[in-house]
């Protein structure tokens, strides 16, 4: 995701016009070093006005439950 010409994060799925990013976090993301990097990246995104929805493998077992919060977040987005 780019903000003011600066790359602040690379995400799995995003809607820049809505400042919404969806991230899938596999087991690797819960490693001691990686989780610290991820938290810092999410903090940069939030500071830049982005919303981040984080998903795990357990979430993917119910795709309706995955889609609903994405639809809600997009419906409440203010497109600039």
PDB file of N, CA, C and O in Angstrom, chain B, residues numbered from 101:
ATOM      1  N   UNK B 101       0.840  -1.161   0.000  1.00  0.00           N
ATOM      2  CA  UNK B 101       0.000   0.000   0.000  1.00  0.00           C
ATOM      3  C   UNK B 101       0.895   1.237   0.000  1.00  0.00           C
ATOM      4  O   UNK B 101       1.883   1.311   0.730  1.00  0.00           O
ATOM      5  N   UNK B 102       0.532   2.183  -0.818  1.00  0.00           N
ATOM      6  CA  UNK B 102       1.327   3.400  -0.983  1.00  0.00           C
ATOM      7  C   UNK B 102       0.540   4.578  -0.430  1.00  0.00           C
ATOM      8  O   UNK B 102      -0.655   4.723  -0.691  1.00  0.00           O
ATOM      9  N   UNK B 103       1.224   5.410   0.333  1.00  0.00           N
ATOM     10  CA  UNK B 103       0.605   6.617   0.878  1.00  0.00           C
ATOM     11  C   UNK B 103       1.536   7.784   0.577  1.00  0.00           C
ATOM     12  O   UNK B 103       2.708   7.760   0.953  1.00  0.00           O
ATOM     13  N   UNK B 104       1.034   8.775  -0.080  1.00  0.00           N
ATOM     14  CA  UNK B 104       1.823   9.953  -0.440  1.00  0.00           C
ATOM     15  C   UNK B 104       3.110   9.582  -1.166  1.00  0.00           C
ATOM     16  O   UNK B 104       4.161  10.183  -0.940  1.00  0.00           O
ATOM     17  N   UNK B 105       3.015   8.583  -2.042  1.00  0.00           N
ATOM     18  CA  UNK B 105       4.158   8.158  -2.840  1.00  0.00           C
ATOM     19  C   UNK B 105       5.160   7.275  -2.111  1.00  0.00           C
ATOM     20  O   UNK B 105       6.210   6.944  -2.662  1.00  0.00           O
ATOM     21  N   UNK B 106       4.844   6.890  -0.874  1.00  0.00           N
ATOM     22  CA  UNK B 106       5.764   6.074  -0.077  1.00  0.00           C
ATOM     23  C   UNK B 106       5.110   4.718   0.200  1.00  0.00           C
ATOM     24  O   UNK B 106       3.964   4.654   0.644  1.00  0.00           O
ATOM     25  N   UNK B 107       5.844   3.639  -0.065  1.00  0.00           N
ATOM     26  CA  UNK B 107       5.352   2.296   0.237  1.00  0.00           C
ATOM     27  C   UNK B 107       5.362   2.086   1.743  1.00  0.00           C
ATOM     28  O   UNK B 107       6.416   2.133   2.379  1.00  0.00           O
ATOM     29  N   UNK B 108       4.168   1.851   2.316  1.00  0.00           N
ATOM     30  CA  UNK B 108       4.105   1.624   3.764  1.00  0.00           C
ATOM     31  C   UNK B 108       3.864   0.165   4.106  1.00  0.00           C
ATOM     32  O   UNK B 108       4.125  -0.258   5.232  1.00  0.00           O
ATOM     33  N   UNK B 109       3.364  -0.616   3.143  1.00  0.00           N
ATOM     34  CA  UNK B 109       3.127  -2.035   3.397  1.00  0.00           C
ATOM     35  C   UNK B 109       2.751  -2.733   2.098  1.00  0.00           C
ATOM     36  O   UNK B 109       2.231  -2.120   1.166  1.00  0.00           O
ATOM     37  N   UNK B 110       3.026  -4.018   2.065  1.00  0.00           N
ATOM     38  CA  UNK B 110       2.558  -4.882   0.988  1.00  0.00           C
ATOM     39  C   UNK B 110       1.560  -5.829   1.630  1.00  0.00           C
ATOM     40  O   UNK B 110       1.884  -6.534   2.586  1.00  0.00           O
ATOM     41  N   UNK B 111       0.348  -5.842   1.099  1.00  0.00           N
ATOM     42  CA  UNK B 111      -0.693  -6.645   1.711  1.00  0.00           C
ATOM     43  C   UNK B 111      -1.169  -7.766   0.810  1.00  0.00           C
ATOM     44  O   UNK B 111      -0.813  -7.831  -0.367  1.00  0.00           O
ATOM     45  N   UNK B 112      -1.984  -8.654   1.380  1.00  0.00           N
ATOM     46  CA  UNK B 112      -2.528  -9.777   0.629  1.00  0.00           C
ATOM     47  C   UNK B 112      -3.681  -9.346  -0.271  1.00  0.00           C
ATOM     48  O   UNK B 112      -3.772  -9.783  -1.418  1.00  0.00           O
ATOM     49  N   UNK B 113      -4.552  -8.499   0.239  1.00  0.00           N
ATOM     50  CA  UNK B 113      -5.724  -8.064  -0.515  1.00  0.00           C
ATOM     51  C   UNK B 113      -6.099  -6.678  -0.009  1.00  0.00           C
ATOM     52  O   UNK B 113      -6.193  -6.458   1.198  1.00  0.00           O
ATOM     53  N   UNK B 114      -6.311  -5.752  -0.923  1.00  0.00           N
ATOM     54  CA  UNK B 114      -6.596  -4.409  -0.461  1.00  0.00           C
ATOM     55  C   UNK B 114      -7.481  -3.615  -1.387  1.00  0.00           C
ATOM     56  O   UNK B 114      -7.558  -3.871  -2.588  1.00  0.00           O
ATOM     57  N   UNK B 115      -8.145  -2.648  -0.799  1.00  0.00           N
ATOM     58  CA  UNK B 115      -8.965  -1.690  -1.501  1.00  0.00           C
ATOM     59  C   UNK B 115      -8.435  -0.313  -1.137  1.00  0.00           C
ATOM     60  O   UNK B 115      -8.882   0.287  -0.159  1.00  0.00           O
ATOM     61  N   UNK B 116      -7.482   0.192  -1.918  1.00  0.00           N
ATOM     62  CA  UNK B 116      -6.869   1.482  -1.573  1.00  0.00           C
ATOM     63  C   UNK B 116      -7.871   2.625  -1.463  1.00  0.00           C
ATOM     64  O   UNK B 116      -7.728   3.489  -0.597  1.00  0.00           O
ATOM     65  N   UNK B 117      -8.883   2.641  -2.328  1.00  0.00           N
ATOM     66  CA  UNK B 117      -9.867   3.725  -2.280  1.00  0.00           C
ATOM     67  C   UNK B 117     -10.658   3.722  -0.981  1.00  0.00           C
ATOM     68  O   UNK B 117     -11.196   4.754  -0.581  1.00  0.00           O
ATOM     69  N   UNK B 118     -10.736   2.570  -0.320  1.00  0.00           N
ATOM     70  CA  UNK B 118     -11.445   2.448   0.952  1.00  0.00           C
ATOM     71  C   UNK B 118     -10.481   2.358   2.138  1.00  0.00           C
ATOM     72  O   UNK B 118     -10.901   2.275   3.292  1.00  0.00           O
ATOM     73  N   UNK B 119      -9.187   2.377   1.832  1.00  0.00           N
ATOM     74  CA  UNK B 119      -8.149   2.213   2.862  1.00  0.00           C
ATOM     75  C   UNK B 119      -8.428   0.983   3.736  1.00  0.00           C
ATOM     76  O   UNK B 119      -8.404   1.042   4.965  1.00  0.00           O
ATOM     77  N   UNK B 120      -8.692  -0.127   3.048  1.00  0.00           N
ATOM     78  CA  UNK B 120      -8.969  -1.392   3.724  1.00  0.00           C
ATOM     79  C   UNK B 120      -8.014  -2.455   3.210  1.00  0.00           C
ATOM     80  O   UNK B 120      -7.856  -2.619   2.001  1.00  0.00           O
ATOM     81  N   UNK B 121      -7.377  -3.177   4.122  1.00  0.00           N
ATOM     82  CA  UNK B 121      -6.493  -4.267   3.758  1.00  0.00           C
ATOM     83  C   UNK B 121      -6.908  -5.515   4.526  1.00  0.00           C
ATOM     84  O   UNK B 121      -7.227  -5.456   5.714  1.00  0.00           O
ATOM     85  N   UNK B 122      -6.895  -6.650   3.820  1.00  0.00           N
ATOM     86  CA  UNK B 122      -7.175  -7.944   4.430  1.00  0.00           C
ATOM     87  C   UNK B 122      -5.890  -8.753   4.380  1.00  0.00           C
ATOM     88  O   UNK B 122      -5.271  -8.893   3.325  1.00  0.00           O
ATOM     89  N   UNK B 123      -5.502  -9.276   5.516  1.00  0.00           N
ATOM     90  CA  UNK B 123      -4.267 -10.045   5.624  1.00  0.00           C
ATOM     91  C   UNK B 123      -4.553 -11.463   6.099  1.00  0.00           C
ATOM     92  O   UNK B 123      -5.274 -11.668   7.076  1.00  0.00           O
ATOM     93  N   UNK B 124      -3.986 -12.433   5.402  1.00  0.00           N
ATOM     94  CA  UNK B 124      -4.033 -13.815   5.860  1.00  0.00           C
ATOM     95  C   UNK B 124      -2.752 -14.071   6.633  1.00  0.00           C
ATOM     96  O   UNK B 124      -1.657 -13.785   6.149  1.00  0.00           O
ATOM     97  N   UNK B 125      -2.893 -14.608   7.830  1.00  0.00           N
ATOM     98  CA  UNK B 125      -1.734 -14.876   8.668  1.00  0.00           C
ATOM     99  C   UNK B 125      -1.633 -16.369   8.943  1.00  0.00           C
ATOM    100  O   UNK B 125      -2.382 -16.920   9.750  1.00  0.00           O
ATOM    101  N   UNK B 126      -0.698 -17.010   8.259  1.00  0.00           N
ATOM    102  CA  UNK B 126      -0.421 -18.410   8.511  1.00  0.00           C
ATOM    103  C   UNK B 126       0.424 -18.556   9.763  1.00  0.00           C
ATOM    104  O   UNK B 126       0.728 -17.569  10.434  1.00  0.00           O
ATOM    105  N   UNK B 127       0.798 -19.770  10.075  1.00  0.00           N
ATOM    106  CA  UNK B 127       1.569 -20.063  11.293  1.00  0.00           C
ATOM    107  C   UNK B 127       2.853 -19.235  11.374  1.00  0.00           C
ATOM    108  O   UNK B 127       3.279 -18.842  12.460  1.00  0.00           O
ATOM    109  N   UNK B 128       3.456 -18.978  10.228  1.00  0.00           N
ATOM    110  CA  UNK B 128       4.704 -18.201  10.168  1.00  0.00           C
ATOM    111  C   UNK B 128       4.556 -16.838  10.840  1.00  0.00           C
ATOM    112  O   UNK B 128       5.506 -16.334  11.439  1.00  0.00           O
ATOM    113  N   UNK B 129       3.383 -16.249  10.745  1.00  0.00           N
ATOM    114  CA  UNK B 129       3.174 -14.906  11.271  1.00  0.00           C
ATOM    115  C   UNK B 129       3.109 -14.865  12.794  1.00  0.00           C
ATOM    116  O   UNK B 129       3.082 -13.783  13.381  1.00  0.00           O
ATOM    117  N   UNK B 130       3.084 -16.008  13.430  1.00  0.00           N
ATOM    118  CA  UNK B 130       3.048 -16.046  14.888  1.00  0.00           C
ATOM    119  C   UNK B 130       4.413 -16.354  15.494  1.00  0.00           C
ATOM    120  O   UNK B 130       4.549 -16.537  16.704  1.00  0.00           O
ATOM    121  N   UNK B 131       5.419 -16.406  14.625  1.00  0.00           N
ATOM    122  CA  UNK B 131       6.804 -16.554  15.062  1.00  0.00           C
ATOM    123  C   UNK B 131       7.203 -15.298  15.836  1.00  0.00           C
ATOM    124  O   UNK B 131       6.744 -14.201  15.517  1.00  0.00           O
ATOM    125  N   UNK B 132       8.044 -15.453  16.835  1.00  0.00           N
ATOM    126  CA  UNK B 132       8.436 -14.333  17.694  1.00  0.00           C
ATOM    127  C   UNK B 132       8.946 -13.116  16.959  1.00  0.00           C
ATOM    128  O   UNK B 132       8.586 -11.992  17.310  1.00  0.00           O
ATOM    129  N   UNK B 133       9.782 -13.309  15.942  1.00  0.00           N
ATOM    130  CA  UNK B 133      10.335 -12.184  15.189  1.00  0.00           C
ATOM    131  C   UNK B 133       9.299 -11.627  14.220  1.00  0.00           C
ATOM    132  O   UNK B 133       9.141 -10.411  14.111  1.00  0.00           O
ATOM    133  N   UNK B 134       8.597 -12.504  13.520  1.00  0.00           N
ATOM    134  CA  UNK B 134       7.643 -12.056  12.496  1.00  0.00           C
ATOM    135  C   UNK B 134       6.471 -11.299  13.092  1.00  0.00           C
ATOM    136  O   UNK B 134       5.998 -10.328  12.501  1.00  0.00           O
ATOM    137  N   UNK B 135       5.998 -11.724  14.244  1.00  0.00           N
ATOM    138  CA  UNK B 135       4.849 -11.044  14.846  1.00  0.00           C
ATOM    139  C   UNK B 135       5.203  -9.603  15.209  1.00  0.00           C
ATOM    140  O   UNK B 135       4.353  -8.717  15.117  1.00  0.00           O
ATOM    141  N   UNK B 136       6.440  -9.362  15.618  1.00  0.00           N
ATOM    142  CA  UNK B 136       6.887  -7.998  15.931  1.00  0.00           C
ATOM    143  C   UNK B 136       6.912  -7.157  14.657  1.00  0.00           C
ATOM    144  O   UNK B 136       6.475  -6.006  14.664  1.00  0.00           O
ATOM    145  N   UNK B 137       7.424  -7.731  13.557  1.00  0.00           N
ATOM    146  CA  UNK B 137       7.439  -7.014  12.273  1.00  0.00           C
ATOM    147  C   UNK B 137       6.022  -6.724  11.793  1.00  0.00           C
ATOM    148  O   UNK B 137       5.728  -5.622  11.330  1.00  0.00           O
ATOM    149  N   UNK B 138       5.145  -7.723  11.907  1.00  0.00           N
ATOM    150  CA  UNK B 138       3.757  -7.541  11.479  1.00  0.00           C
ATOM    151  C   UNK B 138       3.072  -6.444  12.292  1.00  0.00           C
ATOM    152  O   UNK B 138       2.380  -5.594  11.731  1.00  0.00           O
ATOM    153  N   UNK B 139       3.262  -6.462  13.602  1.00  0.00           N
ATOM    154  CA  UNK B 139       2.630  -5.451  14.449  1.00  0.00           C
ATOM    155  C   UNK B 139       3.099  -4.042  14.080  1.00  0.00           C
ATOM    156  O   UNK B 139       2.306  -3.101  14.087  1.00  0.00           O
ATOM    157  N   UNK B 140       4.386  -3.899  13.760  1.00  0.00           N
ATOM    158  CA  UNK B 140       4.917  -2.598  13.353  1.00  0.00           C
ATOM    159  C   UNK B 140       4.303  -2.162  12.020  1.00  0.00           C
ATOM    160  O   UNK B 140       3.973  -0.990  11.837  1.00  0.00           O
ATOM    161  N   UNK B 141       4.153  -3.101  11.102  1.00  0.00           N
ATOM    162  CA  UNK B 141       3.559  -2.792   9.801  1.00  0.00           C
ATOM    163  C   UNK B 141       2.095  -2.388   9.967  1.00  0.00           C
ATOM    164  O   UNK B 141       1.643  -1.426   9.347  1.00  0.00           O
ATOM    165  N   UNK B 142       1.363  -3.111  10.791  1.00  0.00           N
ATOM    166  CA  UNK B 142      -0.041  -2.765  11.030  1.00  0.00           C
ATOM    167  C   UNK B 142      -0.159  -1.397  11.698  1.00  0.00           C
ATOM    168  O   UNK B 142      -1.079  -0.636  11.397  1.00  0.00           O
ATOM    169  N   UNK B 143       0.760  -1.086  12.594  1.00  0.00           N
ATOM    170  CA  UNK B 143       0.749   0.227  13.247  1.00  0.00           C
ATOM    171  C   UNK B 143       0.959   1.338  12.218  1.00  0.00           C
ATOM    172  O   UNK B 143       0.315   2.384  12.302  1.00  0.00           O
ATOM    173  N   UNK B 144       1.859   1.122  11.242  1.00  0.00           N
ATOM    174  CA  UNK B 144       2.072   2.116  10.178  1.00  0.00           C
ATOM    175  C   UNK B 144       0.797   2.295   9.354  1.00  0.00           C
ATOM    176  O   UNK B 144       0.420   3.417   9.016  1.00  0.00           O
ATOM    177  N   UNK B 145       0.149   1.198   9.040  1.00  0.00           N
ATOM    178  CA  UNK B 145      -1.087   1.278   8.260  1.00  0.00           C
ATOM    179  C   UNK B 145      -2.180   2.035   9.008  1.00  0.00           C
ATOM    180  O   UNK B 145      -2.829   2.915   8.442  1.00  0.00           O
ATOM    181  N   UNK B 146      -2.380   1.700  10.261  1.00  0.00           N
ATOM    182  CA  UNK B 146      -3.411   2.349  11.067  1.00  0.00           C
ATOM    183  C   UNK B 146      -3.090   3.842  11.218  1.00  0.00           C
ATOM    184  O   UNK B 146      -3.987   4.682  11.143  1.00  0.00           O
ATOM    185  N   UNK B 147      -1.823   4.165  11.428  1.00  0.00           N
ATOM    186  CA  UNK B 147      -1.425   5.571  11.542  1.00  0.00           C
ATOM    187  C   UNK B 147      -1.705   6.335  10.253  1.00  0.00           C
ATOM    188  O   UNK B 147      -1.940   7.543  10.282  1.00  0.00           O
ATOM    189  N   UNK B 148      -1.681   5.631   9.122  1.00  0.00           N
ATOM    190  CA  UNK B 148      -1.952   6.248   7.820  1.00  0.00           C
ATOM    191  C   UNK B 148      -3.448   6.220   7.485  1.00  0.00           C
ATOM    192  O   UNK B 148      -3.844   6.618   6.389  1.00  0.00           O
ATOM    193  N   UNK B 149      -4.280   5.751   8.424  1.00  0.00           N
ATOM    194  CA  UNK B 149      -5.719   5.777   8.222  1.00  0.00           C
ATOM    195  C   UNK B 149      -6.318   4.513   7.627  1.00  0.00           C
ATOM    196  O   UNK B 149      -7.488   4.509   7.242  1.00  0.00           O
ATOM    197  N   UNK B 150      -5.543   3.445   7.544  1.00  0.00           N
ATOM    198  CA  UNK B 150      -6.033   2.173   6.985  1.00  0.00           C
ATOM    199  C   UNK B 150      -6.692   1.339   8.069  1.00  0.00           C
ATOM    200  O   UNK B 150      -6.365   1.448   9.251  1.00  0.00           O
ATOM    201  N   UNK B 151      -7.637   0.497   7.634  1.00  0.00           N
ATOM    202  CA  UNK B 151      -8.192  -0.547   8.494  1.00  0.00           C
ATOM    203  C   UNK B 151      -7.633  -1.872   8.004  1.00  0.00           C
ATOM    204  O   UNK B 151      -7.536  -2.105   6.799  1.00  0.00           O
ATOM    205  N   UNK B 152      -7.268  -2.733   8.935  1.00  0.00           N
ATOM    206  CA  UNK B 152      -6.684  -4.027   8.587  1.00  0.00           C
ATOM    207  C   UNK B 152      -7.526  -5.125   9.215  1.00  0.00           C
ATOM    208  O   UNK B 152      -7.739  -5.150  10.427  1.00  0.00           O
ATOM    209  N   UNK B 153      -8.004  -6.037   8.364  1.00  0.00           N
ATOM    210  CA  UNK B 153      -8.706  -7.222   8.847  1.00  0.00           C
ATOM    211  C   UNK B 153      -7.736  -8.382   8.753  1.00  0.00           C
ATOM    212  O   UNK B 153      -7.211  -8.675   7.679  1.00  0.00           O
ATOM    213  N   UNK B 154      -7.497  -9.043   9.873  1.00  0.00           N
ATOM    214  CA  UNK B 154      -6.535 -10.142   9.918  1.00  0.00           C
ATOM    215  C   UNK B 154      -7.282 -11.469   9.978  1.00  0.00           C
ATOM    216  O   UNK B 154      -8.183 -11.654  10.796  1.00  0.00           O
ATOM    217  N   UNK B 155      -6.892 -12.386   9.097  1.00  0.00           N
ATOM    218  CA  UNK B 155      -7.531 -13.695   9.020  1.00  0.00           C
ATOM    219  C   UNK B 155      -6.523 -14.801   9.304  1.00  0.00           C
ATOM    220  O   UNK B 155      -5.339 -14.676   8.991  1.00  0.00           O
ATOM    221  N   UNK B 156      -7.008 -15.882   9.898  1.00  0.00           N
ATOM    222  CA  UNK B 156      -6.188 -17.073  10.117  1.00  0.00           C
ATOM    223  C   UNK B 156      -6.813 -18.242   9.366  1.00  0.00           C
ATOM    224  O   UNK B 156      -7.882 -18.101   8.772  1.00  0.00           O
ATOM    225  N   UNK B 157      -6.159 -19.380   9.389  1.00  0.00           N
ATOM    226  CA  UNK B 157      -6.703 -20.549   8.700  1.00  0.00           C
ATOM    227  C   UNK B 157      -8.064 -20.952   9.279  1.00  0.00           C
ATOM    228  O   UNK B 157      -8.922 -21.444   8.545  1.00  0.00           O
ATOM    229  N   UNK B 158      -8.267 -20.754  10.560  1.00  0.00           N
ATOM    230  CA  UNK B 158      -9.555 -21.077  11.175  1.00  0.00           C
ATOM    231  C   UNK B 158     -10.671 -20.214  10.582  1.00  0.00           C
ATOM    232  O   UNK B 158     -11.796 -20.685  10.413  1.00  0.00           O
ATOM    233  N   UNK B 159     -10.366 -18.967  10.270  1.00  0.00           N
ATOM    234  CA  UNK B 159     -11.367 -18.077   9.675  1.00  0.00           C
ATOM    235  C   UNK B 159     -11.818 -18.568   8.307  1.00  0.00           C
ATOM    236  O   UNK B 159     -12.975 -18.382   7.930  1.00  0.00           O
ATOM    237  N   UNK B 160     -10.918 -19.190   7.566  1.00  0.00           N
ATOM    238  CA  UNK B 160     -11.223 -19.611   6.201  1.00  0.00           C
ATOM    239  C   UNK B 160     -12.150 -20.816   6.141  1.00  0.00           C
ATOM    240  O   UNK B 160     -12.585 -21.204   5.056  1.00  0.00           O
ATOM    241  N   UNK B 161     -12.454 -21.405   7.270  1.00  0.00           N
ATOM    242  CA  UNK B 161     -13.386 -22.535   7.297  1.00  0.00           C
ATOM    243  C   UNK B 161     -14.829 -22.094   7.078  1.00  0.00           C
ATOM    244  O   UNK B 161     -15.694 -22.907   6.750  1.00  0.00           O
ATOM    245  N   UNK B 162     -15.080 -20.794   7.262  1.00  0.00           N
ATOM    246  CA  UNK B 162     -16.427 -20.247   7.078  1.00  0.00           C
ATOM    247  C   UNK B 162     -16.301 -18.980   6.227  1.00  0.00           C
ATOM    248  O   UNK B 162     -16.153 -17.878   6.755  1.00  0.00           O
ATOM    249  N   UNK B 163     -16.362 -19.153   4.914  1.00  0.00           N
ATOM    250  CA  UNK B 163     -16.134 -18.019   4.019  1.00  0.00           C
ATOM    251  C   UNK B 163     -17.195 -16.932   4.150  1.00  0.00           C
ATOM    252  O   UNK B 163     -16.899 -15.757   3.936  1.00  0.00           O
ATOM    253  N   UNK B 164     -18.419 -17.301   4.494  1.00  0.00           N
ATOM    254  CA  UNK B 164     -19.440 -16.279   4.720  1.00  0.00           C
ATOM    255  C   UNK B 164     -19.027 -15.364   5.870  1.00  0.00           C
ATOM    256  O   UNK B 164     -19.250 -14.155   5.823  1.00  0.00           O
ATOM    257  N   UNK B 165     -18.431 -15.947   6.889  1.00  0.00           N
ATOM    258  CA  UNK B 165     -17.969 -15.164   8.039  1.00  0.00           C
ATOM    259  C   UNK B 165     -16.752 -14.310   7.677  1.00  0.00           C
ATOM    260  O   UNK B 165     -16.472 -13.321   8.355  1.00  0.00           O
ATOM    261  N   UNK B 166     -16.038 -14.674   6.634  1.00  0.00           N
ATOM    262  CA  UNK B 166     -14.914 -13.876   6.152  1.00  0.00           C
ATOM    263  C   UNK B 166     -15.436 -12.705   5.310  1.00  0.00           C
ATOM    264  O   UNK B 166     -14.980 -11.572   5.460  1.00  0.00           O
ATOM    265  N   UNK B 167     -16.377 -12.988   4.442  1.00  0.00           N
ATOM    266  CA  UNK B 167     -16.883 -11.978   3.514  1.00  0.00           C
ATOM    267  C   UNK B 167     -17.690 -10.898   4.230  1.00  0.00           C
ATOM    268  O   UNK B 167     -17.596  -9.722   3.879  1.00  0.00           O
ATOM    269  N   UNK B 168     -18.473 -11.280   5.217  1.00  0.00           N
ATOM    270  CA  UNK B 168     -19.358 -10.321   5.903  1.00  0.00           C
ATOM    271  C   UNK B 168     -18.612  -9.110   6.471  1.00  0.00           C
ATOM    272  O   UNK B 168     -19.020  -7.981   6.200  1.00  0.00           O
ATOM    273  N   UNK B 169     -17.538  -9.294   7.248  1.00  0.00           N
ATOM    274  CA  UNK B 169     -16.862  -8.102   7.781  1.00  0.00           C
ATOM    275  C   UNK B 169     -16.176  -7.271   6.695  1.00  0.00           C
ATOM    276  O   UNK B 169     -16.020  -6.060   6.850  1.00  0.00           O
ATOM    277  N   UNK B 170     -15.766  -7.916   5.595  1.00  0.00           N
ATOM    278  CA  UNK B 170     -15.174  -7.166   4.486  1.00  0.00           C
ATOM    279  C   UNK B 170     -16.251  -6.289   3.841  1.00  0.00           C
ATOM    280  O   UNK B 170     -16.028  -5.107   3.583  1.00  0.00           O
ATOM    281  N   UNK B 171     -17.409  -6.878   3.586  1.00  0.00           N
ATOM    282  CA  UNK B 171     -18.520  -6.113   3.010  1.00  0.00           C
ATOM    283  C   UNK B 171     -18.924  -4.965   3.925  1.00  0.00           C
ATOM    284  O   UNK B 171     -19.175  -3.854   3.458  1.00  0.00           O
ATOM    285  N   UNK B 172     -18.986  -5.229   5.224  1.00  0.00           N
ATOM    286  CA  UNK B 172     -19.345  -4.182   6.190  1.00  0.00           C
ATOM    287  C   UNK B 172     -18.322  -3.048   6.182  1.00  0.00           C
ATOM    288  O   UNK B 172     -18.677  -1.870   6.190  1.00  0.00           O
ATOM    289  N   UNK B 173     -17.053  -3.429   6.166  1.00  0.00           N
ATOM    290  CA  UNK B 173     -15.989  -2.410   6.171  1.00  0.00           C
ATOM    291  C   UNK B 173     -16.036  -1.583   4.898  1.00  0.00           C
ATOM    292  O   UNK B 173     -15.851  -0.368   4.951  1.00  0.00           O
ATOM    293  N   UNK B 174     -16.279  -2.206   3.765  1.00  0.00           N
ATOM    294  CA  UNK B 174     -16.369  -1.468   2.504  1.00  0.00           C
ATOM    295  C   UNK B 174     -17.609  -0.585   2.474  1.00  0.00           C
ATOM    296  O   UNK B 174     -17.570   0.516   1.924  1.00  0.00           O
ATOM    297  N   UNK B 175     -18.702  -1.050   3.056  1.00  0.00           N
ATOM    298  CA  UNK B 175     -19.947  -0.274   3.077  1.00  0.00           C
ATOM    299  C   UNK B 175     -19.816   0.976   3.941  1.00  0.00           C
ATOM    300  O   UNK B 175     -20.483   1.979   3.691  1.00  0.00           O
ATOM    301  N   UNK B 176     -18.960   0.916   4.951  1.00  0.00           N
ATOM    302  CA  UNK B 176     -18.812   2.052   5.858  1.00  0.00           C
ATOM    303  C   UNK B 176     -17.614   2.918   5.504  1.00  0.00           C
ATOM    304  O   UNK B 176     -17.308   3.869   6.223  1.00  0.00           O
ATOM    305  N   UNK B 177     -16.932   2.605   4.412  1.00  0.00           N
ATOM    306  CA  UNK B 177     -15.762   3.372   3.994  1.00  0.00           C
ATOM    307  C   UNK B 177     -16.177   4.694   3.385  1.00  0.00           C
ATOM    308  O   UNK B 177     -17.197   4.809   2.706  1.00  0.00           O
ATOM    309  N   UNK B 178     -15.354   5.676   3.652  1.00  0.00           N
ATOM    310  CA  UNK B 178     -15.523   6.974   3.013  1.00  0.00           C
ATOM    311  C   UNK B 178     -14.516   7.032   1.889  1.00  0.00           C
ATOM    312  O   UNK B 178     -13.313   7.134   2.130  1.00  0.00           O
ATOM    313  N   UNK B 179     -14.997   6.968   0.669  1.00  0.00           N
ATOM    314  CA  UNK B 179     -14.112   7.013  -0.491  1.00  0.00           C
ATOM    315  C   UNK B 179     -13.774   8.466  -0.767  1.00  0.00           C
ATOM    316  O   UNK B 179     -14.652   9.322  -0.872  1.00  0.00           O
ATOM    317  N   UNK B 180     -12.487   8.721  -0.881  1.00  0.00           N
ATOM    318  CA  UNK B 180     -12.024  10.112  -1.100  1.00  0.00           C
ATOM    319  C   UNK B 180     -11.629  10.305  -2.529  1.00  0.00           C
ATOM    320  O   UNK B 180     -11.215  11.398  -2.913  1.00  0.00           O
TER     321      UNK B 180
END
